């Protein structure tokens, strides 16, 4: 008996139900693409346009040539974790802070963004609430959404961008699992004070709320201020995942290497997730960083390095109608555009930034992009982690404002 089969196959791509239905292309990608298309000076996305220390590249190259090119330990190369623990002890332990065990309490990550999502995945369950303080880095809320948790948005005080502890306290419920903070702050360039950290410690003391402290700009604090890490406050350190970034500190954002410090019980859960969403991080880069960290001067001198660039940039902006907001830390400068005479500023921050990029030739980021509801307060953000000549070119173009 002969069987005839219809070999015609209908092909189609199955439809998906998005886990992030409201997420599109990030504002950073949009503005960087627009800047490239129009030959604009890109002061939007937060990355340096200058090289890192050749000694760091040499240390990584030496590690590669020495054959250190296979999988490292899951938690990170021991020498790098020990260097991080020593730095934290030097930087924060002397101020009465927590000392971290390199073996059990430090994990090397594929950048700070991976560190943050891993911490959130490790501790947030469906239905849990996580407090985020707006304006905030754009990965926070999607990370929470992916866990099935609920982001509870609490605004920083408009204008000053200081934490509003009355509103934070009012947002705490029995379902609150964690709170995310960021200091020095992206995008506003404000720095939490000792009083702020003590108030947070007091607020969280009677709770089981975890803290995720994004401290990637920890070494960029200006005007002789101190960086008040959660590691310095016993009541916070005991419940905190502290996140930092070698990319930000050493001008190598494209290497995507960071670290997390947390008590062993918290780190144990963190590593369960880390081993399955990254497993390990680039081996020769870790060895190179470990060798480079033997000299603390690069991070000890970072604040002065960026303060000089900040001051150069602010001096130029002072000649425009842009109103300077304080820049206490990070490598960002926010400005109020409400006094500008150009009609484009009345169309909102986002449209103004498009006009600034295409017509003036300088790219910036609208602060409304850092709010879930697109709150517009006529403020935009510039990045001054650029060569002096890049900043001067941008200032020449902005002088027409």
Steps between C-alpha positions, in 0.01 A plus 500: 500500500641841403460790748491853367616775739442871458849643545380860490597659832351823624776702663437768758670666794299439819365811665647596835347654808765751603634494854590868455214636289571867575875485437647630175847610395677686781531877481879461511502297179252737335701813580838342418366389163360847432830658602694277260259576215538876543865525602406628844725500804360213706465618860199275543610144573724462804833376373847657461642585159858477630723199556559318825842470661733305267627315807155342543493384138850365549396305808213338310723426201759343728232276650393389153858429396553304821224262391233619745224457244279220629203502738572668833323403823128575481515773767806664347877471499616473862766770460241751377252420776778540754599834344138618519466392863823682586384815322165495680678457834729794418221718358217426743630278779710782638175697543351223714349312210465132425796286400415248227630147468649463153405133470136517607390864469645641174387396151635632170225579249461584131455867581276674749183455293537121519575531870176689561274262307667202667436644845138568411449151352657348810267660754179622335209259460175553308285750687787650698537877494826684437530872569685699232578869530432701187666623288690172476726300271286340235580134574353497852129472424525250211717281725225499761232434238687192378474342845125555525561755771349846518704817478376765743617834366579770756620832360804679633419859592461699176772758452732377774475126423539423871334191652155564643499266799140575590391374159741207514362400840143531374583269207613215726246219533514139626575402138809723469794273428774747408590861432739619230714808561771666292766742623673683341182524302435447133355717352488791747865493623391537863674315784330354805625650825594326823167621643316345204665163555434508874135584434473206259663271754249613763207455261598146402609384847165349610444330161636207299538716191812440294710781354653509153748789503620606155835669567663492157613865525642451850836663422353805324397726789597866485580803715661294779181309573511133598326209337274350765484136397243266651806298605577769761171451690469168684120500488507550123800281418337203671210509250673645192624394162759768416564537128802663337658523156860465387387643167399831655800521733769414245349651180429161339121489478515262203671231705180453702655384828371590846456344839251447781573492872243350739480293820564130438135397545391748234794427274419130504165570336655753264751243375226244434359737239836634382624153404208451263465844341872570450696218670836675475657828388789563258809333650796711377316825577450381858867416540598833345272692733635313802856596410403860424318542831825456689540875443211691663590835342279466189181485704627730773567773241181447301294764680757772425526383138127532440454812712736683267291392201181594681636846578615555142158401369304703757707811428408476133132432566483804729527718190172356362140531613509146632455503878756280670380251759747372762736224392617340824618169356502262198603636159171672418380857493129584492366832376163673508395608149195705600671839451598434140345720235488226234145374437617137499538499876121544535447166323641305795835355598500217245419720200749760622776236515417393144522864386822556694656198331387571145520881494763597758715188470512388863319193635347493849252278682156618619444436870143394420648176361590400855138520624233239440237762422735721296490781758633809326664774710700674223826333603750317278821312579846534348795263551839667548710181497662624181830637374549870570490572127168315472354710780633823346347412163166433668522827693573696183181360349296555817615862520220594259238409761 
